[in-house]
Amino acid sequence: MHRFRSSIHRNLSPTSQFPANFLHHSQSPANFSPPSRLLVPKPMSRMLARALPLASKSPPITAVHSRSFCPFPSFSPCSSISHRSFHVSSRNPNHPRALAGIFGSQRGFRKLTRRRAAAKKQSSKEKQLELNVSICIEEEMPDDPEVLNIAEILRLNVPMAMKIAFDGLKDSEYKTRDTSIDDVGKFEKVELSVLLCNDDFIRKLNKDWRDEDHATDVLSMSQHVPELQLPILMLGDIVISVETAARQAKERGHTLLDEIRILMVHGLLHILGFDHEISDEAEEEMEKEEELVLKSLGWKGKGLIQSAYDAVTDGSPQTGLLDGESLNDRKKEGSLRFYKPKFSYIFLDMDGTLLNSKSQVSSRNAEALKEAISKGVKVVIATGKARPAVISALKMVDLAGKDGVVSEFSPGVFLQGLLVYGRQGREISRRNLDPNICREAFLYSWEHKVPVVAFSQDRCLTLFDDPVVDSLHTVYHEPKAEVMPSVEHLLADAEIQKLVFMDTIEGVSTTLRPYWSEATKGRAGIVQSQPDMLEIIPTGTSKGNGVQMLLDHLGTTAKEIMAVGDGENDVEMLQLASLGVVLRNGSEKAKAVADVIGASNDEDGVADAIYRYAF
């Protein structure tokens, strides 16, 4: 181990100034003023560093023995360092689109100060590009000989990978890559740091900066601000958890060095503008680039993206391919399906959310739900529908029954939270509508010939046949409405949880809603799950209240749930959840409280939300 000591430094650097490239991209150097708040570095990392020259036209790589410090400061929030792109890739994270549908861009991580080494004059007539690479070991890491040896190897490996990755950036055509870093030949120096750490350290970064309390395998943070037009290209930082890398190396049959090289290449490509998260095409481009770098250097192993997909074919019943599904089919889903679930529960609305405009569950939504269940996520329906309607809709895609999403023996929130079923499908709450309001509504219905349907647990009741009433059964899967002989007979026959008026969109908005909002003031509530339906429910009830009641019953908290919905009746549930996803087709009231706006219900929005945010 002593042979490494001359290359290892403990960071005792004092407070230093922020580099100008921490400016927001919209600012110009002329507007820059020194930040009012600085961070004081802690002695957190040891450093292995080497500045390596690289000719802009790809000459042989040779070493120049100079050194620079790479301090990792304390990670307290500071507005002056809040403008750096932040990428994550791991077997165990939620993708960075858990943050409102985009990467955690514009977030800071660390202030970088360096003791500048005087660049040696190059004997070549060509302009030389100096690569200044700092390899750091987090302070709490033990002095493991294997890790120290890998750090020493990375001192040469990282510049080699950078050279291959740089080649062709200017002339190659990429349809999806962010080209803010293009021709590196215009810079005098390129700087990059790589930190090797443990799970606790990278978990803390995730928790402090992404609100995600789990370890990931690699984080990459871009520090480049193209508007500043500096002579130095400050690429940023790559942070790799050695512990997670070791587990993945064992699973994939790699050495630890192989896996760390793969993670380093993946993080480097993210910093250079590749982003497999944005589309299938972007994923394919980044995957090819990973393969190119690794093969060009003769390094073992596949790229992180391809290795991830290979993990689903390891024979595990929970991660293997579905019958008749090819690896390309799996990859086309646009997700990395091996991550540890972020949420214990996913609460799903039905109409306008899980169901498309044809009131059907798409095959892709069904596959996503099956996969979530196989990973241990509990999927719970929270809907305005009756339980038989949900069972009927999900039975068509093999998701009803003991091992599915819903059955008579599973928890669920139905009829806008008026009926809540807990463990073993046992009823834990029921709220009934005032019979006087029911009588008034049916008399109004009879007089104005506007259909109204009463929901009584698993039954639907009405006063007369009408095509729109039939559509509740034929289109929306609700129990077929029973036509009752009179209002009094109907009220004597059943306890009613809610009423649904059915009319045209204009009739609901201009006549029914204004009238019944006034008529039921203080006695009942009005909600809309569909624009052509008006629901009257007991006052003080909501789907969100039903979800909270079920969570209390199950002994879990709102922090453990993700909710997906679309309507104004979903607002309270979305606000309650740790992550609330509203589909693009949703109401403005729902979108106003959403954490994320997702794809529409006709674009498999539920599947998209699960793949992006649930793992």
C-alpha positions as CSV (number, residue, x, y, z in Angstrom):
1,M,0.0,0.0,0.0
2,H,3.0,2.3,0.6
3,R,3.6,2.7,-3.1
4,F,0.3,4.7,-3.3
5,R,1.0,7.1,-0.5
6,S,2.8,9.6,-2.6
7,S,-0.3,10.0,-4.7
8,I,-2.8,10.2,-1.9
9,H,-3.7,13.5,-0.2
10,R,-6.1,14.4,2.5
11,N,-8.2,17.4,1.7
12,L,-7.4,20.2,4.2
13,S,-8.0,23.0,1.7
14,P,-9.4,26.3,3.2
15,T,-12.4,28.2,2.0
16,S,-12.0,29.3,-1.6
17,Q,-13.8,31.4,-4.1
18,F,-16.5,29.9,-6.4
19,P,-15.5,29.5,-10.0
20,A,-17.4,31.7,-12.5
21,N,-19.0,28.6,-14.1
22,F,-21.4,28.3,-11.3
23,L,-23.4,31.1,-12.9
24,H,-26.9,30.4,-14.2
25,H,-26.9,29.7,-17.9
26,S,-28.9,32.8,-18.6
27,Q,-26.3,35.1,-17.0
28,S,-23.3,36.5,-18.7
29,P,-19.8,37.0,-17.3
30,A,-20.3,40.7,-17.2
31,N,-23.2,40.3,-14.7
32,F,-21.2,38.1,-12.4
33,S,-20.5,39.2,-8.9
34,P,-18.8,37.0,-6.2
35,P,-21.3,35.0,-4.2
36,S,-22.1,36.2,-0.8
37,R,-22.0,32.8,0.7
38,L,-19.2,30.3,0.6
39,L,-18.9,26.7,1.7
40,V,-16.1,25.5,4.0
41,P,-14.7,22.2,2.8
42,K,-14.4,19.3,5.2
43,P,-11.6,16.8,5.1
44,M,-13.8,14.4,3.3
45,S,-11.8,12.9,0.5
46,R,-8.4,11.7,-0.4
47,M,-7.2,12.5,-3.9
48,L,-5.3,10.8,-6.7
49,A,-4.7,13.3,-9.6
50,R,-2.8,13.6,-12.8
51,A,-2.8,16.2,-15.5
52,L,-2.5,14.5,-18.9
53,P,-2.0,16.3,-22.2
54,L,-4.0,15.3,-25.2
55,A,-3.5,16.7,-28.7
56,S,-6.7,18.0,-30.3
57,K,-6.1,15.6,-33.2
58,S,-5.8,12.5,-31.1
59,P,-2.1,12.0,-30.5
60,P,-0.7,9.2,-28.2
61,I,-1.6,9.8,-24.6
62,T,1.5,10.5,-22.4
63,A,1.7,11.5,-18.7
64,V,2.8,14.7,-17.2
65,H,3.4,14.3,-13.5
66,S,1.7,17.3,-11.9
67,R,-0.9,17.3,-9.2
68,S,-4.0,19.3,-8.1
69,F,-6.3,19.2,-5.1
70,C,-9.9,18.1,-5.6
71,P,-11.7,19.1,-2.4
72,F,-15.3,17.9,-1.8
73,P,-16.8,20.5,0.5
74,S,-19.7,20.2,2.9
75,F,-23.0,19.7,1.1
76,S,-25.1,22.4,2.7
77,P,-27.5,24.1,0.2
78,C,-26.2,27.3,-1.4
79,S,-27.9,29.3,-4.0
80,S,-24.6,30.2,-5.5
81,I,-24.0,26.6,-6.6
82,S,-27.5,25.7,-7.7
83,H,-26.9,25.6,-11.4
84,R,-25.5,22.3,-12.5
85,S,-27.0,19.4,-14.4
86,F,-27.5,16.3,-12.3
87,H,-27.8,12.9,-13.8
88,V,-28.3,9.5,-12.1
89,S,-28.2,6.0,-13.2
90,S,-28.5,2.9,-11.0
91,R,-30.1,-0.4,-10.4
92,N,-31.8,1.0,-7.3
93,P,-33.1,4.5,-8.0
94,N,-36.0,6.3,-9.2
95,H,-35.0,8.0,-12.4
96,P,-34.3,11.6,-12.1
97,R,-37.8,12.3,-13.7
98,A,-39.2,11.7,-10.2
99,L,-38.4,15.5,-9.9
100,A,-41.4,17.0,-11.7
101,G,-40.9,15.0,-14.8
102,I,-37.3,16.2,-15.6
103,F,-33.7,15.5,-14.4
104,G,-32.8,17.4,-11.3
105,S,-31.2,20.0,-13.5
106,Q,-30.1,23.3,-12.2
107,R,-29.1,21.9,-8.9
108,G,-25.7,22.3,-7.3
109,F,-23.5,19.8,-5.6
110,R,-20.0,20.9,-4.8
111,K,-17.7,23.9,-5.2
112,L,-14.5,22.9,-7.0
113,T,-11.2,24.6,-6.2
114,R,-7.9,23.5,-7.6
115,R,-4.3,24.3,-7.1
116,R,-3.4,24.9,-10.7
117,A,-0.4,23.0,-12.0
118,A,1.7,24.9,-14.5
119,A,1.2,23.3,-17.9
120,K,4.3,22.1,-19.6
121,K,5.1,23.6,-22.9
122,Q,4.4,21.1,-25.7
123,S,7.2,20.3,-28.1
124,S,4.6,19.5,-30.8
125,K,3.6,22.4,-33.1
126,E,0.0,21.3,-32.7
127,K,-2.2,22.8,-30.0
128,Q,-2.3,20.5,-27.0
129,L,-5.4,19.9,-24.9
130,E,-4.5,19.1,-21.3
131,L,-6.8,16.6,-19.5
132,N,-6.7,17.3,-15.7
133,V,-8.3,14.3,-14.1
134,S,-8.7,14.0,-10.3
135,I,-9.4,10.6,-8.8
136,C,-10.7,11.0,-5.3
137,I,-11.5,8.5,-2.5
138,E,-14.1,9.5,0.0
139,E,-12.6,9.9,3.5
140,E,-14.7,7.2,5.2
141,M,-13.7,4.5,2.7
142,P,-11.3,2.0,4.2
143,D,-7.7,1.7,2.8
144,D,-8.6,-1.3,0.8
145,P,-5.7,-2.4,-1.4
146,E,-8.1,-3.3,-4.3
147,V,-9.8,0.1,-4.2
148,L,-6.5,1.9,-4.1
149,N,-5.2,-0.1,-7.0
150,I,-8.4,0.7,-9.0
151,A,-8.0,4.4,-8.2
152,E,-4.5,4.3,-9.5
153,I,-5.6,2.5,-12.7
154,L,-8.4,5.1,-13.2
155,R,-5.8,7.8,-13.3
156,L,-4.9,6.5,-16.7
157,N,-8.2,5.0,-17.7
158,V,-10.3,8.1,-17.3
159,P,-8.3,10.3,-19.7
160,M,-8.3,7.4,-22.2
161,A,-12.1,7.1,-22.0
162,M,-12.4,10.9,-22.3
163,K,-10.3,10.9,-25.5
164,I,-12.4,8.2,-27.2
165,A,-15.6,10.0,-26.1
166,F,-14.3,13.4,-27.4
167,D,-13.4,12.0,-30.8
168,G,-16.1,12.7,-33.3
169,L,-18.3,14.9,-31.0
170,K,-17.9,17.8,-33.4
171,D,-18.5,15.9,-36.7
172,S,-20.8,13.1,-35.6
173,E,-24.6,13.6,-35.9
174,Y,-26.7,12.7,-32.9
175,K,-30.4,13.2,-33.0
176,T,-30.9,13.5,-29.2
177,R,-27.6,14.5,-27.6
178,D,-27.3,17.9,-26.0
179,T,-24.5,19.5,-28.0
180,S,-23.6,22.3,-25.5
181,I,-20.2,20.4,-25.3
182,D,-19.1,20.0,-28.9
183,D,-15.7,20.8,-30.2
184,V,-13.3,20.2,-27.3
185,G,-10.4,21.4,-29.4
186,K,-11.2,25.0,-28.7
187,F,-10.3,24.6,-25.1
188,E,-6.9,24.7,-23.5
189,K,-7.7,22.3,-20.7
190,V,-10.4,19.9,-19.7
191,E,-11.1,19.1,-16.0
192,L,-13.0,16.2,-14.5
193,S,-13.1,14.6,-11.1
194,V,-14.1,11.0,-10.2
195,L,-15.0,10.2,-6.6
196,L,-15.1,6.7,-5.2
197,C,-17.3,6.4,-2.2
198,N,-19.5,4.0,-0.2
199,D,-23.3,3.6,-0.2
200,D,-23.8,5.8,2.8
201,F,-22.1,8.7,1.1
202,I,-24.0,8.5,-2.2
203,R,-27.2,7.9,-0.2
204,K,-26.6,11.1,1.6
205,L,-26.1,13.0,-1.7
206,N,-29.4,11.5,-3.0
207,K,-31.2,12.4,0.1
208,D,-29.8,16.0,0.4
209,W,-30.1,16.9,-3.3
210,R,-32.8,14.6,-4.8
211,D,-34.9,13.8,-1.7
212,E,-34.3,10.2,-2.4
213,D,-33.2,8.1,0.6
214,H,-31.3,5.3,-1.2
215,A,-28.0,4.5,-2.7
216,T,-27.3,4.6,-6.4
217,D,-24.4,3.2,-8.4
218,V,-23.3,6.4,-10.2
219,L,-24.1,10.1,-10.1
220,S,-22.8,12.6,-12.7
221,M,-22.9,16.4,-12.3
222,S,-22.2,18.7,-15.2
223,Q,-20.3,21.9,-14.4
224,H,-20.1,23.3,-17.9
225,V,-21.7,26.7,-18.7
226,P,-21.3,27.3,-22.4
227,E,-22.3,31.0,-22.2
228,L,-19.1,31.8,-20.3
229,Q,-16.8,30.8,-23.1
230,L,-13.9,29.9,-20.8
231,P,-10.6,28.5,-22.0
232,I,-11.1,25.6,-19.5
233,L,-13.8,23.1,-20.0
234,M,-15.0,22.2,-16.5
235,L,-16.8,18.9,-17.2
236,G,-17.9,18.3,-13.6
237,D,-17.9,15.3,-11.3
238,I,-18.7,11.6,-11.4
239,V,-19.5,9.9,-8.1
240,I,-19.4,6.1,-7.9
241,S,-20.4,3.9,-5.0
242,V,-17.9,1.1,-4.7
243,E,-20.3,-0.9,-2.6
244,T,-23.1,-0.9,-5.1
245,A,-20.6,-1.5,-8.0
246,A,-19.2,-4.5,-6.1
247,R,-22.7,-6.0,-5.8
248,Q,-23.5,-5.4,-9.5
249,A,-20.1,-6.8,-10.5
250,K,-20.9,-10.0,-8.7
251,E,-24.4,-10.3,-10.3
252,R,-23.0,-9.6,-13.8
253,G,-19.9,-11.7,-13.6
254,H,-17.5,-8.7,-13.8
255,T,-14.5,-7.7,-11.8
256,L,-14.9,-4.6,-9.6
257,L,-12.6,-2.7,-12.0
258,D,-14.8,-3.8,-15.0
259,E,-17.9,-2.5,-13.3
260,I,-16.4,0.8,-12.2
261,R,-15.1,1.4,-15.7
262,I,-18.6,0.8,-17.1
263,L,-20.1,3.2,-14.5
264,M,-17.4,5.8,-15.2
265,V,-18.1,5.7,-19.0
266,H,-21.9,6.0,-18.4
267,G,-21.4,9.0,-16.1
268,L,-19.0,10.6,-18.6
269,L,-21.4,10.3,-21.5
270,H,-24.2,11.9,-19.4
271,I,-21.9,14.9,-18.8
272,L,-21.2,15.1,-22.5
273,G,-24.9,15.4,-23.2
274,F,-26.2,11.9,-23.8
275,D,-29.4,11.1,-21.9
276,H,-31.0,7.7,-22.2
277,E,-34.0,8.9,-20.2
278,I,-35.6,11.2,-22.8
279,S,-36.7,8.7,-25.5
280,D,-36.1,5.3,-27.0
281,E,-33.9,6.9,-29.7
282,A,-31.8,8.7,-27.1
283,E,-31.3,5.4,-25.2
284,E,-30.2,3.7,-28.3
285,E,-27.7,6.4,-29.1
286,M,-26.2,6.4,-25.6
287,E,-26.1,2.6,-25.6
288,K,-24.1,2.6,-28.8
289,E,-21.7,5.2,-27.5
290,E,-21.1,3.2,-24.4
291,E,-20.3,0.1,-26.5
292,L,-18.0,2.2,-28.7
293,V,-15.9,3.6,-25.8
294,L,-15.6,0.2,-24.0
295,K,-14.7,-1.7,-27.2
296,S,-12.2,0.9,-28.4
297,L,-10.3,0.5,-25.1
298,G,-10.6,-3.2,-25.0
299,W,-12.4,-3.1,-21.6
300,K,-14.5,-6.0,-20.5
301,G,-18.2,-5.8,-20.0
302,K,-21.1,-4.2,-21.8
303,G,-22.4,-0.7,-21.3
304,L,-24.5,0.1,-18.2
305,I,-27.7,0.3,-20.3
306,Q,-27.1,-3.1,-22.0
307,S,-26.0,-4.7,-18.8
308,A,-29.2,-3.5,-17.2
309,Y,-31.4,-5.1,-19.8
310,D,-29.4,-8.3,-19.6
311,A,-30.3,-8.4,-15.9
312,V,-33.9,-9.1,-16.9
313,T,-32.9,-12.4,-18.5
314,D,-31.2,-13.9,-15.5
315,G,-33.9,-16.5,-15.1
316,S,-35.6,-14.8,-12.2
317,P,-39.4,-15.2,-12.3
318,Q,-39.8,-11.6,-11.3
319,T,-37.4,-10.0,-13.8
320,G,-37.5,-12.4,-16.8
321,L,-39.1,-11.6,-20.1
322,L,-42.8,-12.1,-20.6
323,D,-44.0,-15.0,-22.8
324,G,-43.4,-14.1,-26.4
325,E,-41.4,-10.9,-25.5
326,S,-38.0,-10.3,-27.0
327,L,-35.3,-8.2,-25.4
328,N,-35.9,-5.5,-28.0
329,D,-39.6,-5.4,-27.0
330,R,-38.5,-4.9,-23.4
331,K,-36.1,-2.2,-24.3
332,K,-38.8,-0.4,-26.4
333,E,-40.8,0.2,-23.2
334,G,-38.3,3.0,-22.5
335,S,-37.6,1.9,-18.9
336,L,-34.9,0.1,-17.0
337,R,-37.0,-2.5,-15.2
338,F,-34.7,-3.8,-12.5
339,Y,-34.7,-0.9,-10.1
340,K,-35.8,-1.2,-6.5
341,P,-39.3,0.2,-6.0
342,K,-39.3,3.7,-4.6
343,F,-42.9,3.4,-3.3
344,S,-44.6,0.8,-1.3
345,Y,-48.0,1.6,-2.8
346,I,-49.3,3.1,-6.1
347,F,-52.9,4.5,-5.8
348,L,-54.6,4.6,-9.2
349,D,-57.7,6.4,-10.5
350,M,-59.6,4.5,-13.1
351,D,-61.7,6.7,-15.6
352,G,-59.4,9.1,-17.5
353,T,-56.3,7.6,-15.9
354,L,-55.8,3.8,-16.0
355,L,-58.7,3.6,-18.6
356,N,-58.2,5.1,-22.0
357,S,-60.8,7.1,-23.9
358,K,-62.4,3.8,-24.9
359,S,-62.7,2.9,-21.2
360,Q,-60.1,0.1,-21.6
361,V,-56.9,-0.9,-19.9
362,S,-54.1,-0.9,-22.6
363,S,-51.8,-3.8,-22.8
364,R,-48.8,-1.6,-21.9
365,N,-50.5,-0.3,-18.8
366,A,-51.4,-3.9,-17.9
367,E,-47.8,-5.0,-18.3
368,A,-46.5,-2.1,-16.2
369,L,-48.9,-3.0,-13.4
370,K,-48.0,-6.7,-13.5
371,E,-44.3,-5.8,-13.3
372,A,-44.8,-3.4,-10.4
373,I,-46.7,-6.1,-8.5
374,S,-43.9,-8.6,-9.3
375,K,-41.4,-6.1,-7.8
376,G,-43.4,-6.0,-4.5
377,V,-45.3,-2.7,-5.1
378,K,-48.9,-2.9,-3.9
379,V,-51.3,-1.3,-6.5
380,V,-54.5,0.0,-5.0
381,I,-57.4,1.4,-6.9
382,A,-58.9,4.7,-5.7
383,T,-61.9,5.6,-7.9
384,G,-65.4,6.9,-8.1
385,K,-66.5,3.6,-9.6
386,A,-68.1,0.7,-7.8
387,R,-65.9,-2.2,-7.0
388,P,-67.7,-4.6,-9.5
389,A,-66.9,-2.1,-12.3
390,V,-63.2,-2.1,-11.5
391,I,-63.1,-5.9,-11.3
392,S,-64.9,-6.1,-14.7
393,A,-62.5,-3.7,-16.4
394,L,-59.3,-5.3,-15.0
395,K,-60.5,-8.8,-15.6
396,M,-60.2,-8.2,-19.3
397,V,-56.4,-7.8,-18.9
398,D,-55.9,-10.6,-16.3
399,L,-55.5,-8.1,-13.4
400,A,-58.5,-9.1,-11.4
401,G,-58.4,-11.8,-8.8
402,K,-56.1,-13.0,-6.0
403,D,-52.8,-12.2,-7.7
404,G,-54.0,-9.1,-9.6
405,V,-54.8,-5.5,-8.7
406,V,-58.4,-5.9,-7.4
407,S,-60.7,-8.5,-6.1
408,E,-63.3,-8.9,-3.4
409,F,-60.5,-9.7,-1.0
410,S,-58.1,-6.7,-1.7
411,P,-58.0,-3.2,-0.3
412,G,-59.4,-0.4,-2.3
413,V,-61.2,3.0,-2.3
414,F,-64.4,3.2,-4.2
415,L,-67.3,5.5,-4.9
416,Q,-65.2,8.6,-4.3
417,G,-64.0,7.3,-0.9
418,L,-67.5,6.6,0.4
419,L,-66.7,2.8,0.5
420,V,-63.3,1.8,1.7
421,Y,-62.2,-1.8,1.9
422,G,-59.1,-2.9,3.9
423,R,-57.3,-6.1,4.5
424,Q,-59.0,-9.2,3.1
425,G,-61.4,-6.8,1.3
426,R,-63.3,-6.1,4.5
427,E,-65.3,-2.9,4.7
428,I,-63.7,-0.4,7.0
429,S,-65.8,2.7,6.1
430,R,-69.1,3.6,4.5
431,R,-70.7,7.0,4.1
432,N,-74.3,7.4,3.0
433,L,-76.0,10.3,1.3
434,D,-78.9,12.2,3.1
435,P,-82.2,10.5,1.9
436,N,-83.8,13.9,1.6
437,I,-81.2,15.0,-0.9
438,C,-81.7,11.7,-2.8
439,R,-85.5,12.3,-2.9
440,E,-85.0,15.8,-4.2
441,A,-82.6,14.6,-6.9
442,F,-84.9,11.9,-8.1
443,L,-87.9,14.2,-8.2
444,Y,-85.8,16.7,-10.3
445,S,-84.7,13.8,-12.6
446,W,-88.3,12.7,-13.2
447,E,-89.6,16.2,-13.8
448,H,-86.8,17.3,-16.1
449,K,-86.1,13.9,-17.7
450,V,-82.4,14.1,-16.8
451,P,-81.1,10.7,-15.9
452,V,-79.7,10.2,-12.4
453,V,-78.3,6.9,-11.1
454,A,-78.0,6.0,-7.4
455,F,-74.9,3.9,-6.3
456,S,-75.6,1.6,-3.4
457,Q,-72.5,-0.5,-2.7
458,D,-72.4,-3.0,-5.6
459,R,-75.8,-1.9,-7.2
460,C,-76.9,0.9,-9.5
461,L,-80.5,2.1,-9.3
462,T,-82.5,4.5,-11.5
463,L,-86.1,5.6,-12.3
464,F,-86.2,5.1,-16.0
465,D,-84.3,3.6,-18.9
466,D,-82.1,5.9,-21.0
467,P,-79.2,5.2,-23.4
468,V,-76.8,7.3,-21.3
469,V,-77.7,5.2,-18.3
470,D,-77.1,2.0,-20.3
471,S,-73.6,3.4,-21.2
472,L,-72.6,3.3,-17.5
473,H,-72.8,-0.5,-17.9
474,T,-71.8,-1.0,-21.5
475,V,-68.9,1.6,-21.6
476,Y,-67.9,2.2,-18.0
477,H,-68.4,-1.3,-16.7
478,E,-70.7,-0.3,-13.9
479,P,-73.4,-2.8,-12.7
480,K,-76.4,-2.6,-15.0
481,A,-78.9,-0.1,-13.5
482,E,-82.0,-1.5,-12.0
483,V,-85.2,0.5,-12.9
484,M,-87.2,1.1,-9.7
485,P,-91.0,1.7,-9.8
486,S,-91.0,4.9,-7.7
487,V,-88.8,7.2,-5.6
488,E,-90.2,5.9,-2.4
489,H,-89.6,2.3,-3.4
490,L,-86.1,3.1,-4.4
491,L,-85.3,4.9,-1.1
492,A,-86.8,2.1,0.9
493,D,-84.8,-0.6,-0.9
494,A,-81.2,0.7,-0.5
495,E,-78.8,3.0,1.3
496,I,-77.3,5.3,-1.2
497,Q,-73.7,6.4,-1.1
498,K,-73.7,8.8,-4.1
499,L,-75.8,10.1,-7.1
500,V,-74.7,10.6,-10.6
501,F,-76.5,13.0,-13.0
502,M,-75.8,12.3,-16.7
503,D,-76.2,15.0,-19.4
504,T,-74.3,16.7,-22.1
505,I,-71.1,18.6,-21.1
506,E,-72.9,21.9,-21.7
507,G,-75.9,20.7,-19.7
508,V,-73.7,19.7,-16.7
509,S,-71.7,22.9,-16.7
510,T,-74.4,25.5,-17.4
511,T,-77.5,23.9,-15.7
512,L,-76.9,21.0,-13.4
513,R,-73.7,22.1,-11.6
514,P,-74.9,25.6,-10.8
515,Y,-78.3,24.4,-9.6
516,W,-77.1,21.5,-7.4
517,S,-74.2,23.5,-6.0
518,E,-76.7,25.9,-4.6
519,A,-79.4,23.3,-3.7
520,T,-77.0,21.1,-1.7
521,K,-75.0,23.9,-0.1
522,G,-74.0,22.8,3.5
523,R,-75.7,19.4,3.0
524,A,-73.7,17.6,0.3
525,G,-70.7,17.9,-1.9
526,I,-70.4,18.2,-5.7
527,V,-67.6,16.6,-7.7
528,Q,-66.9,15.8,-11.4
529,S,-64.8,12.8,-12.5
530,Q,-66.1,13.2,-16.1
531,P,-67.2,16.4,-17.9
532,D,-70.6,14.9,-18.7
533,M,-71.4,13.6,-15.2
534,L,-72.2,15.4,-12.0
535,E,-71.8,13.6,-8.7
536,I,-73.5,14.4,-5.4
537,I,-71.7,12.9,-2.4
538,P,-72.0,13.3,1.4
539,T,-70.4,16.5,2.6
540,G,-66.8,16.3,4.0
541,T,-65.9,13.2,2.0
542,S,-63.4,12.8,-0.7
543,K,-61.2,10.2,-2.4
544,G,-58.3,11.6,-0.5
545,N,-60.0,11.0,2.8
546,G,-60.7,7.5,1.8
547,V,-57.0,7.0,0.9
548,Q,-55.9,8.4,4.3
549,M,-58.3,6.1,6.1
550,L,-57.0,3.1,4.2
551,L,-53.3,4.1,4.9
552,D,-54.1,4.3,8.6
553,H,-55.7,0.9,8.5
554,L,-52.7,-0.6,6.7
555,G,-50.2,1.1,9.1
556,T,-48.4,3.0,6.4
557,T,-47.8,6.7,5.6
558,A,-48.4,9.0,2.6
559,K,-44.6,9.2,2.1
560,E,-44.7,5.6,0.8
561,I,-47.3,6.2,-1.9
562,M,-47.4,7.5,-5.4
563,A,-50.8,8.5,-6.8
564,V,-51.9,8.9,-10.4
565,G,-55.1,10.6,-11.4
566,D,-56.7,13.1,-13.8
567,G,-59.9,14.7,-12.3
568,E,-60.8,17.2,-9.7
569,N,-62.0,14.4,-7.5
570,D,-58.4,13.3,-7.4
571,V,-57.0,16.5,-6.0
572,E,-56.9,15.6,-2.3
573,M,-55.4,12.2,-3.1
574,L,-52.7,13.8,-5.2
575,Q,-51.9,16.3,-2.5
576,L,-51.7,13.6,0.1
577,A,-49.2,11.4,-1.9
578,S,-45.5,11.6,-1.8
579,L,-45.6,11.9,-5.6
580,G,-48.7,13.0,-7.4
581,V,-48.8,12.4,-11.1
582,V,-51.6,14.0,-13.2
583,L,-52.0,12.8,-16.8
584,R,-51.9,15.3,-19.6
585,N,-55.6,14.9,-20.3
586,G,-56.4,15.9,-16.7
587,S,-58.4,18.8,-15.3
588,E,-56.8,22.1,-14.6
589,K,-57.6,21.8,-10.9
590,A,-55.7,18.4,-10.8
591,K,-52.8,19.8,-12.7
592,A,-52.5,22.7,-10.3
593,V,-51.6,20.4,-7.5
594,A,-49.5,17.8,-9.5
595,D,-45.9,17.1,-8.8
596,V,-45.6,15.7,-12.3
597,I,-47.6,16.1,-15.5
598,G,-47.5,12.8,-17.3
599,A,-48.5,11.4,-20.7
600,S,-52.2,11.2,-21.4
601,N,-54.5,8.2,-20.7
602,D,-54.4,7.4,-24.5
603,E,-50.6,7.4,-24.4
604,D,-50.3,4.8,-21.7
605,G,-49.8,7.5,-19.1
606,V,-49.9,5.0,-16.1
607,A,-47.2,2.8,-17.6
608,D,-45.1,5.8,-18.4
609,A,-45.5,7.1,-14.8
610,I,-44.6,3.7,-13.3
611,Y,-41.5,3.3,-15.5
612,R,-40.3,6.8,-14.9
613,Y,-41.0,7.4,-11.2
614,A,-41.9,4.3,-9.3
615,F,-38.5,2.6,-9.3
